[in-house]
Every structure is written in C-alpha cells, then in structure tokens.
C-alpha cells in the first residue's frame, strides 16, 4: 500500500487515478488501516466480491493498470521490492 500511495502522488497531476479495492466486509478495519497509513487515493469496498470476480482476482495483492480506454494494460500478482518502478514505467508508457 505505501508504494501505491507514492505512485498516486507521483502521477496524480498527470491524469492518473490510483484506486484500491478492499474485498470483504471488514470495512471498519480497512478504514483504520487507511487512516494509519495516510492513504489519500480512492479506496472502494467490494462487499459482494463482484469486482474481484470481474478481474479474476484469486490472490492478493493484485495490481491492474487500466489504460485510458478502459482496457487492462498490465496485471501483476504479488509485490516485491522494486516493483514500484516497474509499475511506474508501465504507467509512463500509457501516458
């Protein structure tokens, strides 16, 4: 999550929107986490699991980069140190 916060800061003035989706009904716990980690980008709750189903999410974390036409351009399962620069390069390639 901290890397997504950084990506949001880096690209928000260039028309890029970072949106996180929390799965499940533990909304209060998610709100506490977001406040603790100063998450400023949009975070939605997928209470029914329909968004996770639509994007075929079977494990978390998953990062999906959607282009300006609404198509999935890149998809990553998991996260490792250094992946934030790979994500940044992919976003840059779409701008």
C-alpha positions, 0 to 999 in steps of 0.5 A: 500500500505505501508504494501505491500511495507514492505512485498516486502522488507521483502521477496524480497531476498527470491524469492518473487515478490510483484506486484500491479495492478492499474485498470483504466486509471488514470495512471498519478495519480497512478504514483504520488501516487507511487512516494509519497509513495516510492513504489519500487515493480512492479506496472502494469496498467490494462487499459482494466480491463482484469486482474481484470476480470481474478481474479474476482476482484469486490472490492478493495483492493484485495490481491492474493498470487500466489504460485510458480506454478502459482496457487492462494494460498490465496485471501483476500478482504479488509485490516485491521490492522494486516493483514500484518502478516497474509499475511506474514505467508501465504507467509512463508508457500509457501516458 
